[in-house]
């Protein structure tokens, strides 16, 4: 594509987006998400709340983690829900996008499951433990094992970047088996225990509440709603945030999303309701 044609295309896209922004119904909210649990939270919990306030809510599902942020930044979306703060910050910085977090959402923790053992006390020396092979999720699994006392990580290791090289002691001689995250549910048949990301556990029909141990999710990995920075303070943004903070959404979380780690504001609301 030559420079003139590329510039004309960019101008046309810009005009189209500008026109769309002007013509957009102020009571319409378009939210991008990934297919699965966070899209379900929107459909079951958030959309009905906003529709009762007169909003038209459109949910757009993506099958990758790149396009939702570009679509948000360019104005095709008003918000998206699929990522945590570490990913958002790096992506926005690398690509110079003016997008920002709005509020955290209930998030599925990485957890350890077993089809061979019913309790952690059944652990034996030499047991095999499958875990994700990507750096982020492997670090999460190793931190859980460290807190359980099954391994010992090196002093002062960054919990967000821990790897097998950071295992200082392995008294039970555990065999750590790194695998692609999507393959971990299948590994239950061949290993003693397996750390499985919540979305893959759900997709495989594993009940989140059957986990033998689950991480306490770091603030770095709590999923969130992202918006354009320029939209902060707009009425619909305040209403979207209020929907997540509502008693109605807390009730939906308790009914449909058992095993998710609740947000700080939901925990605080539950304490208030119990008084």
PyMOL commands that set and color helices and strands:
alter all, ss='L'
color gray80, all
select helices_A, chain A and resi 3-23+37-52+67-74+85-95+120-122+135-148+164-166+181-187+198-203+208-210+219-221+229-231+235-245+247-256+264-274
alter helices_A, ss='H'
color red, helices_A
select strands_A, chain A and resi 28-34+56-62+79-84+99-104+107-108+111-113+128-132+152-153+167-169+175-179+193-196+213-214+223-228+260-261
alter strands_A, ss='S'
color yellow, strands_A
deselect
rebuild
show_as cartoon
